[in-house]
Amino acid sequence: MDPIGILFGAYLDSVANVTHRHMQESLGTEIRAERIDYQGTLVDFQYQLWQVRHPSVCASKRGDLREFSACTIEAQAMFRELCDSLASTEAGDWRVAKTRNMYCNAAVSFQPTRASISAAEQSDELARARQRCNVAISAALGSGDRQAIAERDKACADLAELQAARSRD
């Protein structure tokens, strides 16, 4: 092949790659991950097509319900704050406008997980057994601690025995 043909082919490949990258970036077709330190909480999430993927928000904290709940509540506040901050910014670049829209949409549509653990009302032996089982489940959740898992299994087995005895009566 002649040198001019090779040079022209390389130029066309370069232009095609730049055009392809620009299209991918402007459309947001690739899944992108973000991790933002917001008021001491690391909020991680993914976005694609310039939309926050809600199930990915705080996904790294799903093993601990309390931490996950706190993170999602912080994420909602962060989306609001970023939306407000970017709303006052002039959108001279298309990226600013897309980012602002992404955070503003997330501020409106994202619903955090709100979880709280409180003591159950102890009215009888069955309720106390249920509470012991629930507390043991919570302690063993996301834990590899063999003792916590054994305590969970025992507490929940005691609850099952008590429920079986009550259903026979």
VENDA-V341428 format. One record per residue. SS is DSSP state (H for helix, E for strand, - for the rest). Layout:
# VENDA-V341428
ss = {SS | SS}
This chain:
# VENDA-V341428
ss = {- | - | H | H | H | H | H | H | H | H | H | H | H | H | H | H | H | H | H | H | H | H | H | H | H | H | H | - | - | - | - | E | E | E | E | E | E | E | - | - | E | E | E | E | E | E | E | E | - | - | E | E | E | H | H | H | - | - | H | H | H | - | - | - | H | H | H | H | H | H | H | H | H | H | H | H | H | H | H | H | H | H | H | H | H | H | H | - | - | - | - | - | - | H | H | H | H | H | H | H | H | H | H | H | H | H | H | H | H | - | - | - | - | - | - | - | - | - | - | - | - | - | - | - | H | H | H | H | H | H | H | H | H | H | H | H | H | H | H | H | - | - | - | - | - | H | H | H | H | H | H | H | H | H | H | H | H | H | H | H | H | H | H | H | H | H | H | H | -}
